[in-house]
Amino acid sequence: MTGEGLDTGQPTVSVVIATYRSSYLTETLASVISQTHHELEILVLDDANEPECRDLVAAMGDSRLRYIANQNSLGPALNHAKGISEATGSYIALVNHDDILEPSALERFVAALSAVPEAVAAFSRPRVILADGTEDSKKTEQAWATWNLVDIPNGVINEWTRLGMRLAFPINPSAVFRAHVIKDIGVPKAVGGSYDYWVAYRAARLGPVIHVPEAIGYWREHDGNLTIVRSAARTFERVYLDGHLIFDAGLSLRERSRALGRLPRSIGAWLRDILRSRRAATHTSARS
């Protein structure tokens, strides 16, 4: 039995889907609607304000769906921040507009958090799917290795600051946060497409997390992933984040030193991207 059409009053989980012209949104919404945990509200934040997206949400015919259009584009960070502020559930899940959840995912995360009241979040390592929706086990293994998620312990992790630094990958679509935690964190505009890194880093400062060992979410790899976009704005996000890490007295000296060591590279990449964008603009202008 799916949760389609159910209206059970106050939701337990608010699922925030910040979208911008995603051709995969239908699959994502279908995977959320079919969750075995029914007490949901599903917020679709349309940063492109497209009639097609509005019609798609309406065609789903599920009373738990809320379509919210931005008259002017907010960008990834503020679009997510808006969804978080609009959420009314006790828990909040951030789900990318191109990813998929296993049917029992939210039920598993809620059960884990209910059993450990002091935990701020529950997560699992997602599997990688390709643009056509097929799973790629080799890419999954590579992703877990890249993000240092191969040997993390199962269950409650009390000291997870270092883990929090690399939880950007699992956050979408494989994590659920206590609403008061993620609302207090906030998502500043400057973090842009690195909002997931910001949320993981800030949450790691506030309490333990629960690792649900089964991989119950799917992260989709395709040409439009924010992670592969290169621009001055994207590289500035790293400068901004490293700056916060350096001056965060709650982090260990080792972590702050690592951020300090990365900062010159981050600044260098940012300056190179500024120059690259200016050259491209000049070249375009000359051809016009």
PASEFI-72305 format. One record per residue (C-alpha): y negated, z, x; residue in three letters. Coordinates in steps of 0.1 Angstrom, whole numbers, plus 5000, padded with zeros to 4 digits. Layout:
BEGIN
YZXALA;...
This chain:
BEGIN
500050005000MET;496649915014THR;493350085007GLY;491849784990GLU;489649864961GLY;489950234964LEU;486950464959ASP;487850824967THR;484350974969GLY;483251125002GLN;484750935031PRO;486551105059THR;485950815083VAL;482950585086SER;483850265103VAL;480850105119VAL;481149725125ILE;478049585142ALA;478249215139THR;476348905151TYR;477748565140ARG;481348655146SER;483948395136SER;486648675138TYR;485048915113LEU;487448825085THR;490448945105GLU;488649255117THR;487749355081LEU;491249285069ALA;492649525095SER;490249805085VAL;490749755048ILE;494549775052SER;494450115070GLN;496950375057THR;494050625058HIS;492150535026HIS;489150765026GLU;486850525044LEU;483450375042GLU;483150045061ILE;479649965073LEU;478949605083VAL;475649585102LEU;474649215102ASP;472249155131ASP;471948785123ALA;471248835085ASN;473448545076GLU;474348465039PRO;477848365052GLU;478448725064CYS;477048875032ARG;479348655011ASP;482348735033LEU;481849105027VAL;481349054990ALA;484548834988ALA;486649115002MET;486249294969GLY;486449644983ASP;484149914970SER;484250095004ARG;482449815021LEU;478649835027ARG;476749535039TYR;473549615058ILE;471449325070ALA;468749355096ASN;465649145088GLN;464849125125ASN;467549135151SER;467949475167LEU;470349395195GLY;473749565202PRO;472549915210ALA;470149965181LEU;472449785156ASN;475150035164HIS;472650325163ALA;471650215129LYS;475250205117GLY;475850555132ILE;472750695114SER;473850545081GLU;477450675083ALA;478350965060THR;481851045070GLY;483151345090SER;484351105117TYR;482950775130ILE;484850475145ALA;483050195163LEU;485049875158VAL;484049545174ASN;483449255150HIS;486249065167ASP;488949325172ASP;491849455152ILE;493349795144LEU;497049875137GLU;497449985101PRO;498050355110SER;495350375137ALA;492750575118LEU;495350805102GLU;496650885137ARG;493250955151PHE;492251175122VAL;495451375124ALA;494951435161ALA;491351555157LEU;492251775127SER;494851945149ALA;492352015177VAL;489052125162PRO;487252155196GLU;487951795205ALA;485051555203VAL;487051235201ALA;490551075200ALA;491350745216PHE;494150515226SER;494350235251ARG;494049905233PRO;496049595239ARG;494449265247VAL;494648965223ILE;493348615229LEU;490948415207ALA;493848295185ASP;495048645179GLY;498148635201THR;498848935223GLU;498748895261ASP;500749165277SER;499749055312LYS;496049085304LYS;496649425288THR;498249545320GLU;495349405340GLN;492749565318ALA;494349905320TRP;494449875357ALA;490849755359THR;489650055338TRP;491950305356ASN;493750385324LEU;497350345336VAL;498250715344ASP;495950915321ILE;497751215305PRO;498751225269ASN;497351475244GLY;494351695250VAL;492251625281ILE;489851915288ASN;488151795320GLU;487551435313TRP;484051355327THR;485451105351ARG;487650955324LEU;484650935302GLY;482950715327MET;485550445322ARG;486250475285LEU;484050185274ALA;487149965271PHE;489050195247PRO;486050285225ILE;486149945208ASN;488349945188PRO;490550245197SER;488550565193ALA;487250795166VAL;484451055172PHE;483351355153ARG;480351235134ALA;478051525145HIS;478851445182VAL;478151075181ILE;475051125160LYS;473651385185ASP;474351145214ILE;472150865200GLY;472150515214VAL;468950415232PRO;467850045231LYS;467950025269ALA;471750055271VAL;472049725251GLY;475549585252GLY;476749885273SER;476350115243TYR;480150195245ASP;479850305281TYR;476850525271TRP;478750685242VAL;481750755264ALA;479650905291TYR;477651135268ARG;480651245248ALA;482451345280ALA;479851605285ARG;480351775251LEU;484051865249GLY;487751765253PRO;489251445241VAL;492651355228ILE;494651065242HIS;497050925216VAL;499650755237PRO;500550455215GLU;498250155219ALA;497150105183ILE;494149875187GLY;493649525199TYR;490649415220TRP;490049045217ARG;489148835248GLU;487148525241HIS;484248325255ASP;481648525235GLY;482548865248ASN;479449065258LEU;481249175289THR;481048825304ILE;477448765294VAL;475248755325ARG;471448815322SER;468749025336ALA;468949245304ALA;472649305310ARG;472249405346THR;469349625338PHE;471749825315GLU;473649925347ARG;470450035364VAL;469550245334TYR;472950405332LEU;473250475369ASP;469850635368GLY;470950875341HIS;474050965359LEU;472151045391ILE;469851295374PHE;472551445351ASP;472851805365ALA;475951855343GLY;477951605364LEU;479651685397SER;477951605429LEU;480651355436ARG;479951165404GLU;476251165409ARG;476651045445SER;478850755433ARG;476150655408ALA;473550675436LEU;475650455458GLY;475950195430ARG;472250195422LEU;471049965450PRO;473649705440ARG;472649735404SER;468949695412ILE;469849395435GLY;471849225408ALA;469049285382TRP;466349135405LEU;468548835413ARG;469148775376ASP;465348795369ILE;464748535396LEU;467648315382ARG;466248325347SER;462748235359ARG;464047945379ARG;466047825349ALA;462947855327ALA;460847665352THR;463447395355HIS;463647355317THR;459847345315SER;459647075342ALA;462146855323ARG;460246885290SER;
